[in-house]
Amino acid sequence: MKKPSSKIREEIAKLQEQLKQAETREAERIGRLALKAGLGDIEVEERALVSALEEVAVRFRKGSGRAARPASAPAAPGAAQGPSGEA
């Protein structure tokens, strides 16, 4: 039997809340680690820091069987960019 759309919407809402909570936990964990590593004291442009963290992510993904860079990841530093600063 097919589920009514109201049930599907309820499930979607629950999953969105679970996703939000998981992302919050992940952000807090990464934030604590970044502070522990001393990144809170460094004055650096956000873009440069994101680029450096992407390099770290690639380094740790190597050998784990995961793709080196997800398709939705921002372009590498120095890549052509549009007027909004995005590739």
Backbone atoms as SQL, in Angstrom:
CREATE TABLE atoms (id INTEGER PRIMARY KEY, chain TEXT, resi INTEGER, resn TEXT, atom TEXT, x REAL, y REAL, z REAL);
INSERT INTO atoms VALUES
  (1, 'A', 1, 'MET', 'N', 0.840, -1.185, 0.000),
  (2, 'A', 1, 'MET', 'CA', 0.000, 0.000, 0.000),
  (3, 'A', 1, 'MET', 'C', 0.883, 1.246, 0.000),
  (4, 'A', 2, 'LYS', 'N', 0.478, 2.224, -0.766),
  (5, 'A', 2, 'LYS', 'CA', 1.238, 3.474, -0.858),
  (6, 'A', 2, 'LYS', 'C', 0.990, 4.321, 0.378),
  (7, 'A', 3, 'LYS', 'N', 2.031, 5.077, 0.749),
  (8, 'A', 3, 'LYS', 'CA', 1.909, 5.979, 1.891),
  (9, 'A', 3, 'LYS', 'C', 1.226, 7.263, 1.442),
  (10, 'A', 4, 'PRO', 'N', 0.392, 7.828, 2.300),
  (11, 'A', 4, 'PRO', 'CA', -0.189, 9.135, 1.966),
  (12, 'A', 4, 'PRO', 'C', 0.905, 10.211, 2.031),
  (13, 'A', 5, 'SER', 'N', 0.709, 11.255, 1.275),
  (14, 'A', 5, 'SER', 'CA', 1.714, 12.320, 1.211),
  (15, 'A', 5, 'SER', 'C', 1.979, 12.944, 2.582),
  (16, 'A', 6, 'SER', 'N', 0.981, 12.990, 3.438),
  (17, 'A', 6, 'SER', 'CA', 1.191, 13.571, 4.776),
  (18, 'A', 6, 'SER', 'C', 2.196, 12.745, 5.579),
  (19, 'A', 7, 'LYS', 'N', 2.149, 11.421, 5.440),
  (20, 'A', 7, 'LYS', 'CA', 3.110, 10.565, 6.146),
  (21, 'A', 7, 'LYS', 'C', 4.518, 10.782, 5.594),
  (22, 'A', 8, 'ILE', 'N', 4.614, 10.896, 4.284),
  (23, 'A', 8, 'ILE', 'CA', 5.922, 11.125, 3.663),
  (24, 'A', 8, 'ILE', 'C', 6.493, 12.462, 4.118),
  (25, 'A', 9, 'ARG', 'N', 5.640, 13.494, 4.194),
  (26, 'A', 9, 'ARG', 'CA', 6.103, 14.806, 4.679),
  (27, 'A', 9, 'ARG', 'C', 6.587, 14.720, 6.118),
  (28, 'A', 10, 'GLU', 'N', 5.882, 13.952, 6.955),
  (29, 'A', 10, 'GLU', 'CA', 6.310, 13.766, 8.348),
  (30, 'A', 10, 'GLU', 'C', 7.679, 13.103, 8.403),
  (31, 'A', 11, 'GLU', 'N', 7.871, 12.077, 7.587),
  (32, 'A', 11, 'GLU', 'CA', 9.157, 11.384, 7.555),
  (33, 'A', 11, 'GLU', 'C', 10.268, 12.308, 7.079),
  (34, 'A', 12, 'ILE', 'N', 9.967, 13.106, 6.061),
  (35, 'A', 12, 'ILE', 'CA', 10.954, 14.061, 5.551),
  (36, 'A', 12, 'ILE', 'C', 11.330, 15.061, 6.643),
  (37, 'A', 13, 'ALA', 'N', 10.346, 15.559, 7.360),
  (38, 'A', 13, 'ALA', 'CA', 10.610, 16.525, 8.435),
  (39, 'A', 13, 'ALA', 'C', 11.490, 15.903, 9.520),
  (40, 'A', 14, 'LYS', 'N', 11.203, 14.649, 9.871),
  (41, 'A', 14, 'LYS', 'CA', 12.018, 13.958, 10.880),
  (42, 'A', 14, 'LYS', 'C', 13.447, 13.778, 10.384),
  (43, 'A', 15, 'LEU', 'N', 13.587, 13.384, 9.126),
  (44, 'A', 15, 'LEU', 'CA', 14.922, 13.194, 8.559),
  (45, 'A', 15, 'LEU', 'C', 15.686, 14.509, 8.464),
  (46, 'A', 16, 'GLN', 'N', 14.981, 15.591, 8.124),
  (47, 'A', 16, 'GLN', 'CA', 15.645, 16.905, 8.068),
  (48, 'A', 16, 'GLN', 'C', 16.142, 17.308, 9.457),
  (49, 'A', 17, 'GLU', 'N', 15.362, 17.025, 10.470),
  (50, 'A', 17, 'GLU', 'CA', 15.786, 17.335, 11.844),
  (51, 'A', 17, 'GLU', 'C', 16.989, 16.484, 12.233),
  (52, 'A', 18, 'GLN', 'N', 16.967, 15.204, 11.867),
  (53, 'A', 18, 'GLN', 'CA', 18.103, 14.329, 12.151),
  (54, 'A', 18, 'GLN', 'C', 19.355, 14.820, 11.438),
  (55, 'A', 19, 'LEU', 'N', 19.195, 15.257, 10.187),
  (56, 'A', 19, 'LEU', 'CA', 20.318, 15.784, 9.427),
  (57, 'A', 19, 'LEU', 'C', 20.875, 17.040, 10.086),
  (58, 'A', 20, 'LYS', 'N', 19.995, 17.916, 10.507),
  (59, 'A', 20, 'LYS', 'CA', 20.416, 19.159, 11.172),
  (60, 'A', 20, 'LYS', 'C', 21.205, 18.841, 12.445),
  (61, 'A', 21, 'GLN', 'N', 20.715, 17.894, 13.224),
  (62, 'A', 21, 'GLN', 'CA', 21.409, 17.508, 14.455),
  (63, 'A', 21, 'GLN', 'C', 22.764, 16.878, 14.162),
  (64, 'A', 22, 'ALA', 'N', 22.833, 16.022, 13.138),
  (65, 'A', 22, 'ALA', 'CA', 24.093, 15.386, 12.769),
  (66, 'A', 22, 'ALA', 'C', 25.104, 16.428, 12.293),
  (67, 'A', 23, 'GLU', 'N', 24.650, 17.382, 11.477),
  (68, 'A', 23, 'GLU', 'CA', 25.542, 18.431, 11.002),
  (69, 'A', 23, 'GLU', 'C', 26.037, 19.305, 12.144),
  (70, 'A', 24, 'THR', 'N', 25.169, 19.572, 13.115),
  (71, 'A', 24, 'THR', 'CA', 25.568, 20.358, 14.283),
  (72, 'A', 24, 'THR', 'C', 26.639, 19.623, 15.079),
  (73, 'A', 25, 'ARG', 'N', 26.428, 18.327, 15.296),
  (74, 'A', 25, 'ARG', 'CA', 27.436, 17.533, 16.024),
  (75, 'A', 25, 'ARG', 'C', 28.775, 17.535, 15.287),
  (76, 'A', 26, 'GLU', 'N', 28.709, 17.348, 13.956),
  (77, 'A', 26, 'GLU', 'CA', 29.934, 17.335, 13.158),
  (78, 'A', 26, 'GLU', 'C', 30.640, 18.688, 13.206),
  (79, 'A', 27, 'ALA', 'N', 29.874, 19.759, 13.091),
  (80, 'A', 27, 'ALA', 'CA', 30.459, 21.099, 13.125),
  (81, 'A', 27, 'ALA', 'C', 31.105, 21.382, 14.475),
  (82, 'A', 28, 'GLU', 'N', 30.438, 20.978, 15.554),
  (83, 'A', 28, 'GLU', 'CA', 31.001, 21.189, 16.886),
  (84, 'A', 28, 'GLU', 'C', 32.282, 20.392, 17.064),
  (85, 'A', 29, 'ARG', 'N', 32.295, 19.162, 16.563),
  (86, 'A', 29, 'ARG', 'CA', 33.496, 18.323, 16.674),
  (87, 'A', 29, 'ARG', 'C', 34.653, 18.951, 15.904),
  (88, 'A', 30, 'ILE', 'N', 34.396, 19.327, 14.658),
  (89, 'A', 30, 'ILE', 'CA', 35.454, 19.925, 13.847),
  (90, 'A', 30, 'ILE', 'C', 35.897, 21.251, 14.457),
  (91, 'A', 31, 'GLY', 'N', 34.965, 22.025, 14.966),
  (92, 'A', 31, 'GLY', 'CA', 35.302, 23.294, 15.608),
  (93, 'A', 31, 'GLY', 'C', 36.200, 23.109, 16.818),
  (94, 'A', 32, 'ARG', 'N', 35.856, 22.118, 17.652),
  (95, 'A', 32, 'ARG', 'CA', 36.702, 21.841, 18.834),
  (96, 'A', 32, 'ARG', 'C', 38.106, 21.441, 18.415),
  (97, 'A', 33, 'LEU', 'N', 38.195, 20.587, 17.382),
  (98, 'A', 33, 'LEU', 'CA', 39.509, 20.156, 16.907),
  (99, 'A', 33, 'LEU', 'C', 40.291, 21.319, 16.315),
  (100, 'A', 34, 'ALA', 'N', 39.611, 22.183, 15.570),
  (101, 'A', 34, 'ALA', 'CA', 40.283, 23.348, 14.981),
  (102, 'A', 34, 'ALA', 'C', 40.821, 24.272, 16.074),
  (103, 'A', 35, 'LEU', 'N', 40.027, 24.494, 17.112),
  (104, 'A', 35, 'LEU', 'CA', 40.486, 25.333, 18.224),
  (105, 'A', 35, 'LEU', 'C', 41.662, 24.681, 18.937),
  (106, 'A', 36, 'LYS', 'N', 41.579, 23.388, 19.130),
  (107, 'A', 36, 'LYS', 'CA', 42.655, 22.650, 19.798),
  (108, 'A', 36, 'LYS', 'C', 43.952, 22.754, 18.996),
  (109, 'A', 37, 'ALA', 'N', 43.822, 22.786, 17.662),
  (110, 'A', 37, 'ALA', 'CA', 44.990, 22.898, 16.795),
  (111, 'A', 37, 'ALA', 'C', 45.492, 24.334, 16.676),
  (112, 'A', 38, 'GLY', 'N', 44.770, 25.288, 17.265),
  (113, 'A', 38, 'GLY', 'CA', 45.205, 26.678, 17.247),
  (114, 'A', 38, 'GLY', 'C', 44.659, 27.506, 16.105),
  (115, 'A', 39, 'LEU', 'N', 43.687, 26.994, 15.368),
  (116, 'A', 39, 'LEU', 'CA', 43.148, 27.749, 14.236),
  (117, 'A', 39, 'LEU', 'C', 42.319, 28.949, 14.665),
  (118, 'A', 40, 'GLY', 'N', 41.862, 28.978, 15.890),
  (119, 'A', 40, 'GLY', 'CA', 41.079, 30.105, 16.362),
  (120, 'A', 40, 'GLY', 'C', 41.895, 31.375, 16.509),
  (121, 'A', 41, 'ASP', 'N', 43.200, 31.225, 16.618),
  (122, 'A', 41, 'ASP', 'CA', 44.084, 32.369, 16.822),
  (123, 'A', 41, 'ASP', 'C', 44.644, 32.932, 15.521),
  (124, 'A', 42, 'ILE', 'N', 44.357, 32.268, 14.417),
  (125, 'A', 42, 'ILE', 'CA', 44.923, 32.675, 13.129),
  (126, 'A', 42, 'ILE', 'C', 43.954, 33.583, 12.401),
  (127, 'A', 43, 'GLU', 'N', 44.455, 34.733, 11.952),
  (128, 'A', 43, 'GLU', 'CA', 43.638, 35.628, 11.136),
  (129, 'A', 43, 'GLU', 'C', 43.937, 35.310, 9.682),
  (130, 'A', 44, 'VAL', 'N', 42.956, 34.682, 9.030),
  (131, 'A', 44, 'VAL', 'CA', 43.124, 34.264, 7.648),
  (132, 'A', 44, 'VAL', 'C', 41.774, 34.385, 6.956),
  (133, 'A', 45, 'GLU', 'N', 41.818, 34.668, 5.656),
  (134, 'A', 45, 'GLU', 'CA', 40.569, 34.757, 4.910),
  (135, 'A', 45, 'GLU', 'C', 39.872, 33.408, 4.933),
  (136, 'A', 46, 'GLU', 'N', 38.560, 33.435, 5.010),
  (137, 'A', 46, 'GLU', 'CA', 37.784, 32.200, 5.065),
  (138, 'A', 46, 'GLU', 'C', 38.076, 31.307, 3.868),
  (139, 'A', 47, 'ARG', 'N', 38.173, 31.918, 2.707),
  (140, 'A', 47, 'ARG', 'CA', 38.421, 31.145, 1.490),
  (141, 'A', 47, 'ARG', 'C', 39.744, 30.383, 1.567),
  (142, 'A', 48, 'ALA', 'N', 40.779, 31.024, 2.070),
  (143, 'A', 48, 'ALA', 'CA', 42.086, 30.380, 2.193),
  (144, 'A', 48, 'ALA', 'C', 42.022, 29.229, 3.189),
  (145, 'A', 49, 'LEU', 'N', 41.291, 29.431, 4.274),
  (146, 'A', 49, 'LEU', 'CA', 41.161, 28.384, 5.276),
  (147, 'A', 49, 'LEU', 'C', 40.362, 27.205, 4.737),
  (148, 'A', 50, 'VAL', 'N', 39.296, 27.487, 4.007),
  (149, 'A', 50, 'VAL', 'CA', 38.503, 26.410, 3.396),
  (150, 'A', 50, 'VAL', 'C', 39.376, 25.619, 2.433),
  (151, 'A', 51, 'SER', 'N', 40.175, 26.311, 1.643),
  (152, 'A', 51, 'SER', 'CA', 41.064, 25.645, 0.693),
  (153, 'A', 51, 'SER', 'C', 42.046, 24.718, 1.426),
  (154, 'A', 52, 'ALA', 'N', 42.636, 25.209, 2.497),
  (155, 'A', 52, 'ALA', 'CA', 43.575, 24.400, 3.266),
  (156, 'A', 52, 'ALA', 'C', 42.878, 23.195, 3.890),
  (157, 'A', 53, 'LEU', 'N', 41.654, 23.395, 4.377),
  (158, 'A', 53, 'LEU', 'CA', 40.918, 22.286, 4.975),
  (159, 'A', 53, 'LEU', 'C', 40.507, 21.262, 3.916),
  (160, 'A', 54, 'GLU', 'N', 40.221, 21.727, 2.706),
  (161, 'A', 54, 'GLU', 'CA', 39.933, 20.793, 1.608),
  (162, 'A', 54, 'GLU', 'C', 41.145, 19.921, 1.324),
  (163, 'A', 55, 'GLU', 'N', 42.337, 20.523, 1.360),
  (164, 'A', 55, 'GLU', 'CA', 43.564, 19.755, 1.145),
  (165, 'A', 55, 'GLU', 'C', 43.738, 18.707, 2.237),
  (166, 'A', 56, 'VAL', 'N', 43.427, 19.067, 3.458),
  (167, 'A', 56, 'VAL', 'CA', 43.502, 18.108, 4.566),
  (168, 'A', 56, 'VAL', 'C', 42.507, 16.972, 4.346),
  (169, 'A', 57, 'ALA', 'N', 41.297, 17.320, 3.917),
  (170, 'A', 57, 'ALA', 'CA', 40.275, 16.304, 3.669),
  (171, 'A', 57, 'ALA', 'C', 40.736, 15.330, 2.591),
  (172, 'A', 58, 'VAL', 'N', 41.319, 15.856, 1.510),
  (173, 'A', 58, 'VAL', 'CA', 41.826, 14.994, 0.437),
  (174, 'A', 58, 'VAL', 'C', 42.895, 14.066, 0.992),
  (175, 'A', 59, 'ARG', 'N', 43.779, 14.601, 1.797),
  (176, 'A', 59, 'ARG', 'CA', 44.864, 13.803, 2.384),
  (177, 'A', 59, 'ARG', 'C', 44.311, 12.644, 3.204),
  (178, 'A', 60, 'PHE', 'N', 43.283, 12.902, 3.999),
  (179, 'A', 60, 'PHE', 'CA', 42.745, 11.859, 4.853),
  (180, 'A', 60, 'PHE', 'C', 41.819, 10.909, 4.105),
  (181, 'A', 61, 'ARG', 'N', 41.260, 11.345, 2.976),
  (182, 'A', 61, 'ARG', 'CA', 40.407, 10.453, 2.184),
  (183, 'A', 61, 'ARG', 'C', 41.225, 9.449, 1.390),
  (184, 'A', 62, 'LYS', 'N', 42.448, 9.792, 1.059),
  (185, 'A', 62, 'LYS', 'CA', 43.289, 8.893, 0.256),
  (186, 'A', 62, 'LYS', 'C', 43.401, 7.558, 0.978),
  (187, 'A', 63, 'GLY', 'N', 43.160, 6.502, 0.227),
  (188, 'A', 63, 'GLY', 'CA', 43.282, 5.169, 0.791),
  (189, 'A', 63, 'GLY', 'C', 42.065, 4.706, 1.558),
  (190, 'A', 64, 'SER', 'N', 41.083, 5.572, 1.742),
  (191, 'A', 64, 'SER', 'CA', 39.896, 5.169, 2.500),
  (192, 'A', 64, 'SER', 'C', 38.813, 4.613, 1.588),
  (193, 'A', 65, 'GLY', 'N', 39.061, 4.616, 0.268),
  (194, 'A', 65, 'GLY', 'CA', 38.070, 4.122, -0.675),
  (195, 'A', 65, 'GLY', 'C', 37.048, 5.167, -1.067),
  (196, 'A', 66, 'ARG', 'N', 37.140, 6.363, -0.512),
  (197, 'A', 66, 'ARG', 'CA', 36.220, 7.444, -0.848),
  (198, 'A', 66, 'ARG', 'C', 36.841, 8.308, -1.919),
  (199, 'A', 67, 'ALA', 'N', 36.017, 9.017, -2.638),
  (200, 'A', 67, 'ALA', 'CA', 36.498, 9.920, -3.680),
  (201, 'A', 67, 'ALA', 'C', 37.361, 11.003, -3.062),
  (202, 'A', 68, 'ALA', 'N', 38.359, 11.434, -3.796),
  (203, 'A', 68, 'ALA', 'CA', 39.264, 12.463, -3.284),
  (204, 'A', 68, 'ALA', 'C', 38.567, 13.800, -3.111),
  (205, 'A', 69, 'ARG', 'N', 37.574, 14.103, -3.953),
  (206, 'A', 69, 'ARG', 'CA', 36.851, 15.372, -3.859),
  (207, 'A', 69, 'ARG', 'C', 35.432, 15.123, -4.328),
  (208, 'A', 70, 'PRO', 'N', 34.458, 15.379, -3.455),
  (209, 'A', 70, 'PRO', 'CA', 33.078, 15.196, -3.889),
  (210, 'A', 70, 'PRO', 'C', 32.726, 16.144, -5.029),
  (211, 'A', 71, 'ALA', 'N', 31.793, 15.752, -5.856),
  (212, 'A', 71, 'ALA', 'CA', 31.402, 16.560, -7.015),
  (213, 'A', 71, 'ALA', 'C', 30.896, 17.935, -6.626),
  (214, 'A', 72, 'SER', 'N', 30.328, 18.073, -5.430),
  (215, 'A', 72, 'SER', 'CA', 29.767, 19.355, -5.007),
  (216, 'A', 72, 'SER', 'C', 30.792, 20.260, -4.337),
  (217, 'A', 73, 'ALA', 'N', 32.041, 19.788, -4.211),
  (218, 'A', 73, 'ALA', 'CA', 33.066, 20.586, -3.539),
  (219, 'A', 73, 'ALA', 'C', 33.442, 21.785, -4.401),
  (220, 'A', 74, 'PRO', 'N', 33.838, 22.886, -3.763),
  (221, 'A', 74, 'PRO', 'CA', 34.257, 24.070, -4.513),
  (222, 'A', 74, 'PRO', 'C', 35.490, 23.770, -5.356),
  (223, 'A', 75, 'ALA', 'N', 35.713, 24.596, -6.343),
  (224, 'A', 75, 'ALA', 'CA', 36.859, 24.435, -7.224),
  (225, 'A', 75, 'ALA', 'C', 38.155, 24.653, -6.461),
  (226, 'A', 76, 'ALA', 'N', 39.209, 24.126, -7.001),
  (227, 'A', 76, 'ALA', 'CA', 40.524, 24.265, -6.392),
  (228, 'A', 76, 'ALA', 'C', 40.973, 25.715, -6.447),
  (229, 'A', 77, 'PRO', 'N', 41.894, 26.092, -5.543),
  (230, 'A', 77, 'PRO', 'CA', 42.402, 27.463, -5.557),
  (231, 'A', 77, 'PRO', 'C', 43.014, 27.782, -6.910),
  (232, 'A', 78, 'GLY', 'N', 42.783, 28.995, -7.402),
  (233, 'A', 78, 'GLY', 'CA', 43.326, 29.433, -8.663),
  (234, 'A', 78, 'GLY', 'C', 42.446, 29.080, -9.844),
  (235, 'A', 79, 'ALA', 'N', 41.359, 28.353, -9.603),
  (236, 'A', 79, 'ALA', 'CA', 40.448, 27.993, -10.686),
  (237, 'A', 79, 'ALA', 'C', 39.664, 29.237, -11.106),
  (238, 'A', 80, 'ALA', 'N', 39.176, 29.210, -12.329),
  (239, 'A', 80, 'ALA', 'CA', 38.390, 30.339, -12.831),
  (240, 'A', 80, 'ALA', 'C', 37.166, 30.537, -11.967),
  (241, 'A', 81, 'GLN', 'N', 36.825, 31.799, -11.743),
  (242, 'A', 81, 'GLN', 'CA', 35.704, 32.110, -10.872),
  (243, 'A', 81, 'GLN', 'C', 34.775, 33.102, -11.528),
  (244, 'A', 82, 'GLY', 'N', 33.528, 33.001, -11.122),
  (245, 'A', 82, 'GLY', 'CA', 32.536, 33.951, -11.607),
  (246, 'A', 82, 'GLY', 'C', 32.555, 35.206, -10.779),
  (247, 'A', 83, 'PRO', 'N', 31.662, 36.147, -11.059),
  (248, 'A', 83, 'PRO', 'CA', 31.615, 37.422, -10.341),
  (249, 'A', 83, 'PRO', 'C', 31.303, 37.273, -8.857),
  (250, 'A', 84, 'SER', 'N', 30.623, 36.198, -8.472),
  (251, 'A', 84, 'SER', 'CA', 30.262, 36.029, -7.063),
  (252, 'A', 84, 'SER', 'C', 31.380, 35.376, -6.278),
  (253, 'A', 85, 'GLY', 'N', 32.481, 35.013, -6.947),
  (254, 'A', 85, 'GLY', 'CA', 33.590, 34.383, -6.249),
  (255, 'A', 85, 'GLY', 'C', 33.496, 32.863, -6.298),
  (256, 'A', 86, 'GLU', 'N', 32.443, 32.355, -6.957),
  (257, 'A', 86, 'GLU', 'CA', 32.295, 30.908, -7.053),
  (258, 'A', 86, 'GLU', 'C', 32.688, 30.463, -8.448),
  (259, 'A', 87, 'ALA', 'N', 33.132, 29.222, -8.535),
  (260, 'A', 87, 'ALA', 'CA', 33.550, 28.672, -9.829),
  (261, 'A', 87, 'ALA', 'C', 32.354, 28.374, -10.688);
